[in-house]
């Protein structure tokens, strides 16, 4: 091959390479323009915590709206289709309508569940109790009890749970149906499951169970309202609790936790399945101890002490007959000038399985007693 021929071949190769680069660049610019015009790339993707690889590749995964391009949601949908028989197009449509709660404006104010009108100095327990045990809530409880007394009585016959403690749960969770929650459950669970919440795994599991729940009960997942944690109905069940404990207590063929009768039966079933002792009527009794502040022993719903040892070694005794011979929990309620000390029985510990807090358990007890006393006069 001559030198002239070699030079000519190199020139042709260089011209070809330059031409190819130009064409590729024009193709890329053309593709981007077309994608922007067809709304494949949308502004919300920049703020929803979606995968950057999906953004750079302009992948929508068949989902539009706040969660377009979210690869975790795409994988979740595929799993729901394979494992539970959901229709992919139905799920794509559902999640295209879902909103990222992180992008929603914060309300100017939140509705107060209770009020403390006292001008006296208060302690932690007084402030907590006053959120739930107040006159309007007691009045709502009386009306609710009267309206649903048949279901409450039947729940006691079937599960052995006294009506006042079911009433206590419903009164604290939703103020007897006044506040079911102001957010769509699908929005809350999708946001927490798919945008990097620290409990992402838990909320992904709840989202899965929520979809299974709505499918079984023939409910519309896009319409159900709940709390900022995705809890639902009169008793504020999360989706996993619905599947484990919710029942059709009014026998209409549907398990509906926004139906008072179903909620009453489901709460009673929850307590029974968590070890409620139907023969034990006492929940808690206030105790006597020396001094104003109690620091001698560990307190809380997890504690268990022999009543004999409390009496003999620590001089802690109930202020009234306990009617319970088993181990008790010591519950400290901090007030402004002193601590109240209570003894909680086995059924008190069952109440705290609903919400792992001794203050919550005592608020249920006090609201239950307030409504019962107002209804029966003792």
C-alpha positions as CSV (number, residue, x, y, z in Angstrom):
1,X,0.0,0.0,0.0
2,X,1.4,3.4,-1.0
3,X,1.9,6.3,1.4
4,X,-0.8,8.3,-0.5
5,X,-3.3,5.5,-0.1
6,X,-2.7,5.2,3.6
7,X,-3.2,9.0,4.1
8,X,-6.4,8.9,2.2
9,X,-7.7,6.0,4.3
10,X,-6.9,7.9,7.5
11,X,-8.7,11.0,6.3
12,X,-11.8,9.0,5.6
13,X,-11.8,7.4,9.1
14,X,-11.4,10.8,10.8
15,X,-14.2,12.3,8.8
16,X,-16.5,9.3,9.7
17,X,-15.7,9.6,13.4
18,X,-16.5,13.3,13.5
19,X,-19.7,12.7,11.6
20,X,-20.8,10.0,14.0
21,X,-20.2,12.1,17.1
22,X,-22.2,14.9,15.5
23,X,-25.1,12.7,14.7
24,X,-25.1,11.1,18.2
25,X,-25.2,14.5,19.9
26,X,-28.1,15.7,17.7
27,X,-30.0,12.4,18.5
28,X,-29.5,12.9,22.3
29,X,-30.7,16.6,22.1
30,X,-33.7,15.5,20.0
31,X,-34.6,12.7,22.5
32,X,-34.4,15.0,25.5
33,X,-36.6,17.6,23.7
34,X,-39.2,15.0,22.8
35,X,-39.3,13.6,26.4
36,X,-39.7,17.0,27.9
37,X,-42.6,17.9,25.5
38,X,-44.3,14.6,26.3
39,X,-44.0,15.2,30.1
40,X,-41.9,12.1,30.7
41,X,-39.6,14.4,32.7
42,X,-41.6,16.4,35.3
43,X,-40.7,18.9,37.9
44,X,-42.0,16.9,41.0
45,X,-39.3,14.2,40.3
46,X,-36.7,16.6,41.5
47,X,-38.1,16.7,45.1
48,X,-39.7,13.3,45.8
49,X,-36.6,11.4,46.7
50,X,-36.7,9.1,43.6
51,X,-33.8,7.2,42.2
52,X,-31.2,9.4,40.4
53,X,-30.5,6.7,37.9
54,X,-34.1,6.6,37.0
55,X,-34.1,10.4,36.5
56,X,-31.0,10.3,34.3
57,X,-32.6,7.6,32.2
58,X,-36.0,9.3,32.1
59,X,-37.8,6.2,33.4
60,X,-41.3,6.7,34.6
61,X,-42.1,3.0,35.2
62,X,-45.7,3.6,34.1
63,X,-46.3,5.9,37.1
64,X,-47.0,9.6,36.8
65,X,-47.4,12.2,39.5
66,X,-45.3,12.6,42.7
67,X,-43.9,9.1,42.6
68,X,-43.0,8.8,38.9
69,X,-39.6,7.3,38.4
70,X,-39.5,5.8,41.9
71,X,-37.7,2.5,41.4
72,X,-38.6,1.2,44.8
73,X,-42.3,1.7,44.1
74,X,-41.9,0.0,40.7
75,X,-40.3,-3.0,42.4
76,X,-43.0,-3.0,45.0
77,X,-45.7,-3.0,42.4
78,X,-44.1,-5.9,40.6
79,X,-44.0,-7.9,43.8
80,X,-47.6,-7.2,44.6
81,X,-48.5,-8.5,41.1
82,X,-46.5,-11.7,41.4
83,X,-47.1,-12.6,45.0
84,X,-50.7,-11.3,45.5
85,X,-52.3,-11.3,42.1
86,X,-52.8,-7.5,41.8
87,X,-53.3,-5.9,38.4
88,X,-50.3,-3.8,37.4
89,X,-52.2,-1.2,35.6
90,X,-54.6,-0.7,38.5
91,X,-51.7,-0.2,40.9
92,X,-49.9,2.2,38.5
93,X,-53.1,4.2,38.4
94,X,-53.5,4.2,42.1
95,X,-50.0,5.3,42.8
96,X,-50.1,7.9,40.1
97,X,-52.9,9.6,42.1
98,X,-51.0,9.3,45.4
99,X,-49.4,12.4,46.8
100,X,-46.1,12.8,48.6
101,X,-47.0,14.2,52.0
102,X,-43.5,15.7,52.3
103,X,-44.5,18.1,49.5
104,X,-47.8,19.1,51.1
105,X,-48.0,22.5,53.0
106,X,-48.0,22.2,56.8
107,X,-51.3,23.1,58.3
108,X,-51.5,26.5,60.1
109,X,-52.7,24.8,63.1
110,X,-53.6,21.3,64.4
111,X,-56.9,20.6,66.1
112,X,-56.4,20.1,69.8
113,X,-57.8,16.8,71.1
114,X,-58.4,18.1,74.6
115,X,-57.9,21.3,76.6
116,X,-56.6,22.2,79.9
117,X,-58.5,25.2,81.2
118,X,-56.9,25.1,84.7
119,X,-54.5,28.0,85.6
120,X,-52.8,25.8,88.2
121,X,-49.3,24.5,87.7
122,X,-49.4,21.0,86.2
123,X,-47.1,18.0,85.9
124,X,-46.5,15.7,82.9
125,X,-49.4,13.4,83.9
126,X,-51.9,16.2,84.3
127,X,-51.1,17.6,80.8
128,X,-51.3,14.2,79.2
129,X,-54.5,13.3,80.9
130,X,-56.2,16.6,80.0
131,X,-55.7,15.9,76.3
132,X,-58.3,13.1,76.6
133,X,-60.2,13.2,79.8
134,X,-62.3,16.3,79.6
135,X,-66.0,17.2,79.7
136,X,-66.8,17.2,76.0
137,X,-65.1,13.9,75.5
138,X,-67.0,12.3,78.4
139,X,-70.3,13.6,77.0
140,X,-69.4,12.1,73.6
141,X,-68.6,8.8,75.3
142,X,-72.0,8.7,77.0
143,X,-73.8,9.3,73.7
144,X,-71.6,6.7,72.0
145,X,-72.2,4.1,74.7
146,X,-76.0,4.6,74.6
147,X,-76.1,4.3,70.8
148,X,-73.9,1.2,70.7
149,X,-74.8,-0.5,74.0
150,X,-75.9,-3.7,72.3
151,X,-72.6,-4.2,70.5
152,X,-70.7,-3.3,73.7
153,X,-72.7,-5.8,75.7
154,X,-72.2,-8.5,73.1
155,X,-68.4,-7.9,73.0
156,X,-68.4,-8.4,76.8
157,X,-70.3,-11.7,76.4
158,X,-68.1,-13.0,73.7
159,X,-64.7,-11.7,74.7
160,X,-65.0,-10.8,78.4
161,X,-63.8,-7.2,77.9
162,X,-65.8,-4.7,80.0
163,X,-67.5,-2.0,77.8
164,X,-65.8,0.9,79.6
165,X,-62.3,-0.2,78.4
166,X,-63.4,-0.5,74.8
167,X,-64.9,3.0,75.3
168,X,-61.6,4.2,76.7
169,X,-59.7,3.1,73.6
170,X,-62.1,4.7,71.2
171,X,-62.3,7.9,73.2
172,X,-58.6,8.4,73.2
173,X,-57.9,7.2,69.6
174,X,-60.7,9.2,67.8
175,X,-62.7,11.1,70.4
176,X,-65.6,8.6,69.6
177,X,-65.4,9.2,65.8
178,X,-64.8,12.9,65.8
179,X,-61.3,12.6,64.4
180,X,-60.5,9.6,62.2
181,X,-57.5,11.4,60.7
182,X,-57.1,14.0,58.0
183,X,-54.7,12.3,55.6
184,X,-55.2,9.7,52.9
185,X,-53.8,6.4,54.1
186,X,-52.3,5.6,50.6
187,X,-50.5,9.0,50.6
188,X,-49.0,8.5,54.1
189,X,-47.9,4.9,53.6
190,X,-46.5,5.4,50.1
191,X,-44.5,8.5,51.3
192,X,-43.1,6.7,54.3
193,X,-42.3,3.5,52.5
194,X,-40.8,5.0,49.3
195,X,-38.9,8.2,50.2
196,X,-36.4,7.2,52.8
197,X,-38.2,7.2,56.1
198,X,-36.1,5.7,58.9
199,X,-38.8,3.0,59.4
200,X,-39.1,2.4,55.7
201,X,-39.2,-1.4,56.1
202,X,-42.1,-1.2,58.6
203,X,-44.1,1.1,56.3
204,X,-43.5,-1.0,53.2
205,X,-44.9,-3.9,55.1
206,X,-47.9,-1.8,56.2
207,X,-48.5,-0.6,52.6
208,X,-48.5,-4.2,51.4
209,X,-51.0,-5.2,54.1
210,X,-53.1,-2.1,53.4
211,X,-53.6,-3.1,49.8
212,X,-54.4,-6.7,50.8
213,X,-56.8,-5.4,53.4
214,X,-58.7,-3.1,50.9
215,X,-58.9,-5.9,48.3
216,X,-60.3,-8.4,50.8
217,X,-62.9,-5.9,52.2
218,X,-63.7,-4.4,48.8
219,X,-62.7,-0.9,50.0
220,X,-61.4,1.9,47.9
221,X,-57.7,2.4,48.8
222,X,-57.6,5.9,47.3
223,X,-60.4,7.2,49.5
224,X,-59.6,5.9,53.0
225,X,-58.6,8.5,55.5
226,X,-56.4,8.0,58.6
227,X,-53.7,9.4,60.9
228,X,-50.3,10.7,60.0
229,X,-49.0,7.1,60.7
230,X,-51.6,5.4,58.5
231,X,-53.8,4.2,61.4
232,X,-57.5,3.8,60.5
233,X,-61.1,3.7,61.9
234,X,-62.6,4.1,65.4
235,X,-59.8,2.1,67.0
236,X,-57.0,3.4,64.8
237,X,-55.8,0.0,63.6
238,X,-52.7,-0.1,61.4
239,X,-53.1,-2.4,58.4
240,X,-51.3,-5.4,60.0
241,X,-53.5,-5.2,63.0
242,X,-56.6,-5.1,60.7
243,X,-55.5,-8.4,59.1
244,X,-54.7,-10.0,62.5
245,X,-57.5,-8.8,64.7
246,X,-60.3,-7.0,62.8
247,X,-63.6,-8.9,62.6
248,X,-67.1,-8.5,61.0
249,X,-69.0,-8.0,64.3
250,X,-72.2,-6.8,62.7
251,X,-72.3,-9.8,60.3
252,X,-72.9,-7.8,57.2
253,X,-70.1,-9.6,55.2
254,X,-67.6,-6.7,55.4
255,X,-64.9,-5.8,58.0
256,X,-65.2,-2.1,58.2
257,X,-63.3,-0.3,61.0
258,X,-65.2,2.9,60.3
259,X,-68.3,1.0,61.4
260,X,-68.7,1.3,65.2
261,X,-69.9,-2.2,65.7
262,X,-67.1,-3.8,63.8
263,X,-64.6,-1.5,65.6
264,X,-66.0,-2.5,69.0
265,X,-65.8,-6.2,68.3
266,X,-62.3,-5.8,66.8
267,X,-60.9,-4.0,69.8
268,X,-62.4,-6.7,72.1
269,X,-60.9,-9.4,69.9
270,X,-57.5,-7.6,70.0
271,X,-57.6,-7.6,73.8
272,X,-58.7,-11.2,74.1
273,X,-56.0,-12.4,71.6
274,X,-53.4,-10.5,73.7
275,X,-54.3,-12.3,76.9
276,X,-57.2,-10.4,78.5
277,X,-58.3,-12.2,81.6
278,X,-62.1,-12.0,81.7
279,X,-62.4,-12.9,85.3
280,X,-60.1,-10.0,86.4
281,X,-62.2,-6.9,86.8
282,X,-59.5,-4.6,88.4
283,X,-57.2,-2.7,86.0
284,X,-55.3,-0.5,88.4
285,X,-55.3,0.8,91.9
286,X,-53.5,3.8,93.4
287,X,-50.8,2.9,95.9
288,X,-49.4,4.5,99.1
289,X,-45.7,5.1,99.6
290,X,-43.5,7.3,101.7
291,X,-42.5,10.7,100.4
292,X,-43.6,12.9,97.5
293,X,-41.3,11.7,94.7
294,X,-40.9,8.0,93.9
295,X,-37.4,6.9,92.9
296,X,-36.8,3.7,94.9
297,X,-37.9,1.2,92.3
298,X,-38.1,1.0,88.5
299,X,-41.5,1.9,87.2
300,X,-43.3,1.3,83.9
301,X,-45.7,-1.0,82.2
302,X,-43.0,-3.7,81.8
303,X,-42.3,-4.0,85.5
304,X,-43.6,-6.8,87.6
305,X,-43.4,-7.0,91.4
306,X,-44.7,-9.4,94.0
307,X,-47.3,-7.6,96.1
308,X,-45.9,-9.4,99.2
309,X,-42.4,-8.0,98.6
310,X,-43.7,-4.5,97.9
311,X,-45.6,-4.5,101.1
312,X,-43.0,-6.1,103.4
313,X,-39.7,-4.7,102.0
314,X,-40.8,-1.4,100.5
315,X,-43.9,-0.5,102.5
316,X,-45.9,0.0,99.3
317,X,-49.6,-0.9,99.6
318,X,-52.8,-0.4,97.6
319,X,-55.1,2.3,98.8
320,X,-58.1,0.0,98.3
321,X,-58.5,-3.7,97.9
322,X,-56.9,-4.9,94.7
323,X,-58.8,-8.2,94.1
324,X,-55.7,-9.6,92.3
325,X,-53.0,-11.9,93.7
326,X,-50.5,-11.8,90.8
327,X,-47.5,-9.6,90.1
328,X,-48.3,-5.9,89.6
329,X,-46.6,-3.2,87.5
330,X,-45.6,0.0,89.3
331,X,-46.8,3.0,87.4
332,X,-45.5,6.5,88.3
333,X,-47.6,9.5,87.2
334,X,-45.6,12.7,87.6
335,X,-47.6,15.6,88.9
336,X,-46.4,19.1,89.8
337,X,-45.8,18.7,93.5
338,X,-45.7,14.9,93.9
339,X,-45.8,11.5,92.1
340,X,-48.9,9.4,92.0
341,X,-48.0,5.7,92.3
342,X,-50.3,3.0,90.9
343,X,-50.4,-0.7,90.8
344,X,-51.3,-2.1,87.4
345,X,-52.7,-5.7,87.1
346,X,-52.3,-8.2,84.2
347,X,-55.1,-6.5,82.2
348,X,-53.4,-3.1,82.5
349,X,-50.4,-4.7,80.8
350,X,-52.7,-6.0,78.1
351,X,-54.0,-2.4,77.5
352,X,-50.5,-1.2,77.0
353,X,-50.0,-3.7,74.1
354,X,-52.3,-1.4,72.2
355,X,-49.9,1.5,72.7
356,X,-46.6,0.9,74.5
357,X,-46.9,3.6,77.1
358,X,-47.9,3.6,80.8
359,X,-49.4,7.1,80.4
360,X,-51.5,5.9,77.5
361,X,-52.7,2.9,79.6
362,X,-53.6,5.1,82.5
363,X,-55.4,7.6,80.3
364,X,-57.5,4.7,78.9
365,X,-58.3,3.6,82.5
366,X,-59.2,7.1,83.7
367,X,-61.4,7.9,80.7
368,X,-63.1,4.5,81.0
369,X,-63.8,5.1,84.7
370,X,-65.1,8.7,84.1
371,X,-67.6,7.6,81.4
372,X,-68.7,4.6,83.4
373,X,-69.2,6.6,86.6
374,X,-71.2,9.3,84.7
375,X,-73.4,6.6,83.1
376,X,-74.1,4.5,86.2
377,X,-73.3,6.9,89.1
378,X,-70.6,4.8,90.7
